[in-house]
Amino acid sequence: MRFFRLGARAKSMLNKGDLGAEFSALMLLFPLRFHGPMRVTDLAEVKQADPSTVSRQAAQLVKAGLVRREADPEDGRASRLAITEAGLDACRQLHDAREAMLAEVLSSWPTERVEAFIELFTEFNTAVETHVRSAPAATPAREIA
């Protein structure tokens, strides 16, 4: 629980300046950056979030000019979300803020401990992802970004 509480506090420290959307909406930019344009339903699946929540968050990103809607080439009746240059800039800002915070936090750790931590934390994340993906789907009371 301590880790989750700290994570929420750390999120507020990362969101420097007004990027025009809630932090949880801004986190949708990263899969769009790495995977390219996608439908809201696909983005929800990638983020393991409720499609209606992702739709609301996507609307914030469109309004802020961080993503744009474009026709889906496979189905012209559907639309996809695509990241804009402003969205890429926001990703860089968030990434740089996260990197700076982690570098500061780990600056007093010896290199071998940082490497061991990275290895163990990667293993932990993989185990959690595997568990979440294999657990029966449940409707979340509210999304935690």
C-alpha positions in Angstrom: 0.0 0.0 0.0 2.9 2.3 0.8 4.1 1.9 -2.8 0.7 2.8 -4.3 0.4 5.8 -2.1 3.8 7.0 -3.0 3.0 6.4 -6.7 0.0 8.7 -6.5 2.2 11.4 -4.9 4.9 10.9 -7.5 2.4 11.3 -10.3 1.4 14.7 -9.0 5.1 15.7 -9.0 5.6 14.6 -12.6 2.7 16.7 -14.1 4.7 19.9 -14.3 2.7 22.7 -16.0 -0.6 22.5 -17.7 -0.6 20.1 -20.6 -4.3 20.5 -21.1 -5.5 17.1 -19.7 -5.7 15.0 -16.6 -2.6 13.0 -15.8 -4.4 9.7 -16.5 -5.4 11.0 -19.9 -1.8 12.0 -20.6 -0.7 8.4 -20.0 -2.7 7.4 -23.1 -0.1 9.3 -25.2 2.6 6.8 -24.6 0.9 3.8 -26.3 -0.1 6.0 -29.1 3.5 7.1 -29.5 4.9 3.6 -29.4 2.1 1.7 -31.3 0.9 4.3 -33.6 -2.7 5.4 -34.3 -5.4 3.1 -32.8 -9.1 3.0 -32.0 -10.3 3.9 -28.5 -11.3 0.2 -27.9 -7.8 -0.9 -28.8 -6.2 1.8 -26.7 -8.4 0.7 -23.8 -7.3 -2.9 -24.2 -3.6 -1.8 -24.2 -4.1 0.3 -21.0 -6.4 -2.4 -19.5 -9.0 0.2 -18.8 -12.7 0.6 -19.4 -13.4 1.9 -23.0 -15.8 4.6 -21.7 -13.1 6.0 -19.4 -10.5 6.0 -22.3 -13.1 7.7 -24.6 -13.6 10.5 -22.0 -9.8 10.8 -21.6 -9.2 10.8 -25.4 -11.7 13.7 -25.7 -9.5 15.7 -23.3 -6.4 14.9 -25.4 -8.2 15.9 -28.6 -9.4 19.2 -27.1 -5.9 19.9 -25.9 -4.5 19.3 -29.4 -2.3 16.3 -28.1 -4.1 13.8 -30.4 -6.3 14.0 -33.4 -9.0 11.8 -34.7 -8.5 10.3 -38.2 -10.4 7.9 -40.3 -9.6 4.2 -39.8 -8.2 3.0 -43.1 -9.7 -0.5 -42.4 -13.2 1.0 -41.7 -13.9 4.5 -42.9 -16.9 4.7 -40.5 -14.6 4.3 -37.5 -11.9 6.7 -36.2 -8.5 6.2 -34.7 -6.5 8.4 -32.4 -3.1 9.7 -33.6 -0.6 11.6 -31.5 0.3 15.1 -32.7 3.6 17.0 -32.5 2.2 18.7 -29.3 1.4 15.2 -27.9 5.0 14.1 -28.7 6.3 17.2 -26.9 4.1 16.3 -23.9 5.5 12.8 -23.9 9.0 14.1 -23.8 8.2 16.5 -21.0 6.6 13.7 -18.9 9.4 11.2 -19.7 12.1 13.8 -18.9 10.4 14.6 -15.6 10.1 10.9 -14.7 13.8 10.3 -15.6 14.9 13.2 -13.6 13.0 12.2 -10.5 14.2 8.6 -10.7 17.8 9.7 -11.2 17.5 11.9 -8.1 15.9 9.2 -6.0 18.6 6.6 -7.0 21.6 8.9 -7.1 22.9 7.7 -3.8 22.5 4.0 -4.6 25.6 2.0 -5.8 25.4 0.9 -9.5 25.1 -2.8 -8.6 22.0 -2.1 -6.4 20.4 0.0 -9.1 20.9 -2.8 -11.6 19.6 -5.4 -9.2 16.5 -3.2 -8.5 15.8 -2.8 -12.2 16.0 -6.5 -12.8 13.8 -7.4 -9.8 11.3 -4.6 -10.6 11.1 -5.7 -14.2 10.4 -9.3 -13.0 7.8 -8.0 -10.5 6.0 -6.0 -13.3 6.0 -9.0 -15.6 4.5 -11.2 -12.8 1.7 -8.6 -12.1 0.9 -8.2 -15.8 0.7 -12.0 -16.2 -1.6 -12.2 -13.2 -3.8 -9.3 -14.3 -4.2 -10.8 -17.8 -5.0 -14.2 -16.6 -7.5 -13.1 -13.9 -11.2 -13.0 -14.8 -12.3 -9.7 -16.2 -14.0 -7.5 -13.6 -15.6 -4.1 -14.0 -13.4 -1.7 -12.1 -15.1 0.7 -9.7 -12.7 3.4 -11.0 -9.6 3.4 -13.0 -6.2 3.8 -11.4 -3.7 5.2 -14.0 
